[in-house]
Amino acid sequence: MPLIPEEPQIHESAQGPRIAPTPRPVPGPRPAASSRPGRPGPPRPAPPAQRTPRDAAKPVPAGPPAADAATPQLQLVPAPAEGALDAAEEAVDLLLDSGRSPGDMLVITTGDPHPWATHELSFGEASYWAQHDAGDDVFYASAQVAERAGARPVVVVAVNGGPESDAASALSVAHARAGALLIVCGDPQRINSVLGAGV
């Protein structure tokens, strides 16, 4: 290719100063708080940190729930005393079918204990309460020991007999333990008389 007169020809043998290539800036984030040497003024402020809601930063006080806490929704399932346990089982099955977790539910009986509770107590109280503490399955308790049970989102009470005092105690405990839903299965007249007594 012929040389154009405006372009000088450079030979490799030509001597001259070798110049190191100038490093190119690499794109990317810079530390926000550091200042470059020779830059006047204070260092740049750091970008704002993610903020959490004020309530999330405050510790939750231990103790009884506040008086203005939402009360659970109450559902009454009419059933005779001898059918209250079956009605409670049906309520549990419907809740499970609707997607409710088994560990969300506590079932309290006022008369004869649920067969599951009787079976589990045959292995000893420690094993029985360990299952309660695990919280991964429906837990069945009689009115006499329901006070020891912890809160669960759903509490189902089977008013299946027993003295009036057990029914009143079970309903009181159930109301205190239920987070979102309280289902009471039994004779409506008996339940209303107990509920009317201040439960």
C-alpha positions in Angstrom: 0.0 0.0 0.0 1.5 3.3 -1.0 2.3 5.8 1.7 0.3 9.0 2.0 2.5 11.9 2.4 0.7 13.2 5.5 1.4 10.0 7.5 5.0 9.7 8.7 6.4 6.3 8.7 7.6 5.0 12.1 10.2 2.3 12.2 10.5 -0.1 15.1 14.1 0.7 15.4 13.4 4.3 16.2 14.6 5.3 19.7 12.5 7.4 21.9 11.0 7.5 25.4 8.8 4.6 26.3 5.6 5.9 27.8 3.5 3.6 30.0 -0.1 3.5 29.1 -2.4 5.5 31.3 -4.6 3.3 33.4 -8.2 3.6 32.5 -10.8 4.0 35.3 -12.7 0.9 36.1 -16.4 1.4 36.4 -18.0 0.3 39.7 -19.1 1.6 43.0 -16.7 3.7 45.1 -16.7 3.7 48.9 -19.1 6.5 49.8 -17.5 7.6 53.0 -13.9 7.8 51.9 -12.6 11.0 50.4 -10.0 11.2 47.7 -6.6 12.5 48.6 -6.4 16.2 48.0 -10.2 16.7 47.8 -11.2 19.7 49.9 -13.9 19.5 52.4 -15.4 16.8 54.6 -15.8 13.3 53.4 -19.0 12.4 51.5 -21.7 11.1 53.8 -22.6 7.5 53.6 -25.8 6.6 51.8 -28.8 6.3 54.1 -29.3 2.9 55.7 -32.5 0.9 55.3 -34.9 2.0 58.0 -37.1 -0.2 60.0 -40.5 0.8 61.3 -40.2 2.4 64.7 -42.4 -0.3 66.3 -40.0 -3.1 65.0 -37.1 -1.6 66.9 -39.0 -1.4 70.2 -38.9 -4.5 72.4 -42.3 -6.2 73.0 -43.1 -6.0 76.7 -43.8 -9.4 78.3 -47.0 -9.9 80.3 -50.7 -10.1 79.7 -52.1 -8.8 76.4 -53.3 -5.3 76.2 -56.9 -4.6 77.0 -57.5 -3.3 73.5 -56.2 -6.5 71.8 -58.6 -8.0 69.3 -60.8 -10.7 70.6 -61.1 -13.9 68.7 -64.1 -14.5 66.5 -66.6 -16.8 68.2 -68.5 -19.5 66.4 -71.1 -21.7 68.0 -71.8 -25.2 66.6 -75.0 -26.6 68.1 -74.8 -30.2 69.1 -76.1 -32.4 72.0 -73.5 -33.1 74.7 -73.0 -36.7 73.4 -72.3 -35.3 69.9 -70.2 -32.3 70.9 -66.9 -34.2 70.4 -67.9 -35.4 66.9 -68.9 -31.8 66.1 -65.5 -30.6 67.3 -63.7 -33.2 65.2 -65.7 -32.1 62.2 -64.7 -28.5 62.8 -61.0 -29.5 63.1 -61.3 -31.5 59.8 -62.9 -28.5 58.0 -60.2 -26.2 59.2 -57.5 -28.6 58.1 -59.2 -29.0 54.7 -59.2 -25.2 54.4 -55.4 -25.1 54.8 -55.1 -24.4 58.5 -52.0 -25.9 60.0 -52.6 -28.7 62.6 -50.3 -26.9 65.0 -52.6 -23.9 65.0 -55.3 -25.8 66.9 -56.1 -26.7 70.5 -59.2 -28.8 71.4 -60.6 -28.7 74.9 -63.2 -31.1 76.2 -65.4 -30.5 79.3 -66.5 -34.1 79.8 -64.8 -37.3 78.8 -61.3 -36.6 77.4 -60.7 -37.0 73.7 -59.5 -40.5 72.8 -56.2 -39.1 71.5 -55.5 -37.4 74.9 -56.3 -40.6 76.8 -54.0 -42.6 74.5 -51.1 -40.1 74.7 -51.4 -39.8 78.5 -50.9 -43.5 78.7 -47.2 -42.8 77.8 -46.9 -40.4 80.7 -47.5 -36.7 81.2 -44.0 -35.7 80.1 -44.5 -37.2 76.7 -48.0 -35.7 76.4 -46.9 -32.2 77.2 -43.8 -32.5 75.0 -46.2 -32.9 72.1 -48.0 -29.8 73.2 -44.7 -27.9 73.3 -43.6 -29.1 69.9 -46.7 -27.3 68.5 -46.8 -29.3 65.2 -50.1 -31.1 65.6 -53.6 -30.6 67.0 -53.4 -30.8 70.8 -56.3 -32.2 72.8 -56.7 -31.3 76.5 -59.4 -31.8 79.1 -60.9 -28.8 81.0 -59.0 -29.9 84.1 -55.5 -29.3 82.5 -56.4 -26.7 79.8 -55.0 -23.9 81.9 -51.5 -25.3 81.3 -52.0 -25.2 77.5 -50.5 -22.3 75.6 -52.2 -20.0 73.1 -53.0 -21.2 69.6 -54.7 -19.3 66.7 -57.7 -21.6 66.9 -59.3 -23.1 70.0 -62.2 -25.6 69.7 -64.2 -26.4 72.8 -66.4 -29.6 73.0 -68.9 -29.1 75.7 -69.4 -32.8 76.0 -70.7 -33.1 79.6 -69.0 -32.6 82.9 -69.9 -30.2 85.7 -70.9 -26.7 84.9 -67.8 -25.4 86.6 -65.6 -27.4 84.1 -67.6 -25.9 81.2 -67.1 -22.4 82.6 -63.4 -23.0 83.2 -62.9 -24.5 79.7 -64.7 -21.6 78.0 -62.7 -19.0 80.0 -59.4 -20.6 79.2 -60.4 -21.1 75.6 -61.3 -17.5 75.2 -57.9 -16.5 76.7 -55.9 -18.9 74.5 -57.6 -18.4 71.2 -55.8 -15.9 68.9 -58.1 -15.6 66.0 -61.0 -18.1 66.2 -62.9 -19.8 69.1 -65.3 -22.5 68.1 -67.7 -23.9 70.8 -69.5 -27.1 70.1 -72.4 -28.2 72.3 -75.9 -27.5 73.6 -76.6 -23.8 72.8 -78.7 -23.3 76.0 -75.9 -24.6 78.2 -73.2 -22.6 76.4 -75.2 -19.4 76.5 -75.9 -19.9 80.2 -72.1 -20.3 80.8 -71.2 -17.5 78.5 -73.8 -15.3 80.2 -72.1 -16.0 83.5 -69.2 -13.7 82.4 -67.0 -15.9 80.3 
